[in-house]
Amino acid sequence: MIAYIKGKVIQINEKSLVVLSNNLGWEIFCPNINQYLINVEVELFTYMHIREDDITVFGFKNNDELNIFKLLLTVSGVGPRIGLTLLEERGIQKILYSIEQNNFEDLKVSGVGIKTAQKIVIELRNKIDKYSHITNGTLANSNKDFLYNNDNKYIMEAIEALKTLGYKEQDINDTIKSISIDKEARTEDIIRLLLTSI
């Protein structure tokens, strides 16, 4: 099994990279493919999905992403493609927080309907304690509820606006954790603050 690959990106496809390592070109499916650049060296923690007629390699920038991906695969009905989509559209922090809060609505993405989202929450809510280091301290306490409160439309609108501009949700979340956002701030204020900080 291949657990780690280090090499140069020689091709970027819609959902995968081709990484040149030891004179071999490996096709590796990754979340947030736009974060990678041609001719730039990458280090990826990998998962090999083996079927009778196919072997697919998935790559992640750190062990936390890899571990949450593998955790998602333990849920019946969740395959690698769905796991990858969840990581790309939600990020590991939001996935864990949604499970912790029994908020299956936030786990509905392309390919994940209400029943699958509910199964993810039910089957994983007792298995996420060992991943608490991912959320503890990574989102500022003053912003954590603010970020994931569906009633606060301004922060959600700001996140969607930045995603439309091409920013990744994980990068936006990382910025939010490092700044102070006034609870009275409106969408335009939050967008302006994020754009000067991201």
ABEGO torsion letter per residue (X at the ends): XBABBBBBBABBBAABBBBBBGGBBBBBBBBGAAABBBGBBBBBBBBBBBBAABBBBBBBABAAAAAAAAAAAABBGBBAAAAAAAAAAAEAAAAAAAAAAGBAAAABBBGBBAAAAAAAAAAAAAAAAAAAAAABGABBAAAAAAAABAABAAAAAAAAAAAAAGBBAAAAAAAAAABBBBAABBAAAAAAAAAAAX
